[in-house]
Amino acid sequence: MARITASVYTSHVPAIGAAMDLGKTQEPYWQKVFAGYDFGRQWLKDNPPDVIFLVYNDHATAFSLDMIPTFAIGTAAEFAVADEGWGPRPVPQVKGHPELASHIAQSVIQDDFDLTIVNKMDVDHGLTVPLSLMCGERDPVKDAWPCPVIPFAVNVVQYPVPSGRRCFQLGQAIRRAVESYDQPLKVQIWGTGGMSHQLQGPRAGLINAEWDNRFLDRLITEPAALAQVPHIEYVREAGSEGIELVMWLIARGAMADTAGGPPPKVAQRFYHVPASNTAVGHLILENT
């Protein structure tokens, strides 16, 4: 049977992708950010998954404001890299895993979660930046990502957005779906976005390091309680775009301890301010 071996959490700041693409990773401003992922890159090589289930939010590329699904799962065999206004990032296309994705969709929908099934979509920096951070620079022609990726897009752009509680419960349903798949696959689930930031209005540039680190503490030790935090706290304490952190709760809900298993092992924890106009958080939890 398939199983979830670990969860990975990371910001997906678009400027991080630009810094990589333009060869700026060793500049003083960016050096500490990328050094925080040295461990994660080696860890991924040492713990290679068969499939990555990557939770992210689309930034009005695959979905316009005309139609925004709350939860959308990519079931295609491949996904092109989106042009977000300055050309696609110079990274490889993303190969999907249609069989596992379709199985998860079937299981989760029968578990009473309404998913939008997407058979064709382009993926933007919300998905490619985490892959670049964890996998390093990749030539778009000569290289490939290390394994298939199932994109899972969550609406955290247009209100109303899903609650942390709903996201946590969805993660638990995804774990059940993965474990019911009849192939011996090692699956990692990645939660991306955040941390505290606000892009507009009088509070533009807001970063709340104390709240961010408390979020990381609680994500590790008391995720079910953290899932009860209301939207207004995210907005008040972490800024209007801080709501992206509910996507981390999907990945956390998929870990074994939320179904009575042992607590996960913390393999890596990293936090840095600033990267562009936000804080960067990174966490790796292993099922034991």
C-alpha positions, 0 to 999 in steps of 0.5 A, spaced: 500 500 500 502 507 498 504 511 505 505 518 506 512 518 509 513 525 510 511 532 510 514 538 507 512 546 509 515 552 505 514 559 503 513 560 495 515 567 495 516 569 487 522 573 488 525 567 491 524 563 484 527 570 480 533 570 485 534 563 482 533 564 475 537 570 475 543 567 479 543 571 485 542 566 490 549 568 493 548 575 493 548 577 501 541 579 501 539 572 499 545 567 501 541 566 508 535 564 505 538 559 500 542 556 506 536 555 510 534 549 504 541 546 504 539 541 509 532 540 505 536 539 498 540 533 501 534 530 505 530 530 499 536 526 496 536 521 501 529 520 502 526 520 495 519 520 494 515 516 489 510 522 488 509 529 491 502 531 493 504 539 493 498 543 496 499 551 493 495 556 491 494 559 484 495 566 483 490 568 477 494 564 472 490 557 471 484 560 474 481 567 473 477 571 478 471 569 473 471 562 476 475 560 483 475 552 485 476 552 493 480 545 492 482 543 485 486 537 484 491 536 478 489 529 474 493 530 468 500 527 466 503 533 465 503 540 467 506 546 463 509 552 467 505 558 467 507 565 464 505 570 469 507 576 465 514 575 464 515 569 461 515 562 464 520 560 469 526 556 466 524 550 469 522 543 467 515 541 466 511 538 471 510 530 470 503 528 474 501 521 476 494 521 473 493 514 477 494 516 484 491 523 483 484 520 480 484 515 486 485 520 491 480 524 487 475 518 488 476 517 495 476 524 497 470 526 494 466 519 496 469 522 503 464 528 502 469 533 500 468 536 494 474 537 489 474 540 482 478 535 477 483 539 473 485 535 467 489 541 464 492 547 467 499 551 467 502 551 474 505 558 477 510 560 482 506 557 488 508 550 485 515 551 482 518 555 487 518 550 492 520 545 487 526 549 486 528 550 493 528 543 495 531 540 488 535 546 486 536 549 479 534 545 474 535 545 466 528 546 463 530 541 457 536 537 460 533 536 467 527 533 470 524 534 477 526 528 481 519 524 481 511 526 479 508 531 482 500 532 484 498 539 484 493 541 489 490 548 488 487 551 494 483 558 494 486 563 499 485 569 494 478 570 493 474 570 500 470 566 502 476 561 503 476 554 507 477 554 514 483 551 517 479 546 520 476 544 514 483 544 511 486 539 517 480 534 516 481 534 508 489 532 510 486 527 514 482 524 508 488 525 503 492 520 508 486 515 508 486 516 500 493 515 499 493 509 504 488 505 500 492 505 494 494 499 492 501 500 489 507 501 494 508 508 493 512 513 498 508 519 498 510 526 501 505 531 502 508 539 501 504 545 504 506 551 501 505 559 502 505 564 507 508 566 512 506 572 515 505 578 509 501 583 507 501 586 500 497 592 500 493 597 504 496 601 510 499 595 513 503 593 506 510 589 508 507 587 515 511 581 518 510 578 525 516 573 527 513 572 533 506 569 531 510 565 525 514 562 530 508 560 535 505 557 528 510 553 527 511 551 534 503 549 534 504 546 527 509 541 530 506 539 537 498 541 537 496 541 530 488 539 531 488 545 536 491 550 531 486 548 526 481 551 530 484 558 529 479 563 526 480 567 519 480 573 523 486 571 527 490 570 521 489 576 517 490 580 524 496 577 526 499 575 519 496 580 514 492 579 509 496 574 505 498 570 511 491 566 510 496 562 505 498 558 512 491 554 512 494 550 506 500 547 511 494 544 515 492 540 509 499 537 509 499 536 517 493 533 517 495 528 513 501 525 518 500 519 522 499 522 529 493 525 527 490 518 526 493 515 532 500 514 530 506 516 533 508 524 533 512 526 527 520 527 527 522 534 526 528 533 521 528 541 519 526 547 522 528 554 519 525 561 519 528 567 516 526 575 515 526 578 510 525 575 503 522 580 499 516 583 503 515 576 507 518 572 512 520 565 510 518 558 513 521 551 512 519 545 516 520 538 515 516 532 519 517 525 518 513 519 520 516 515 524 
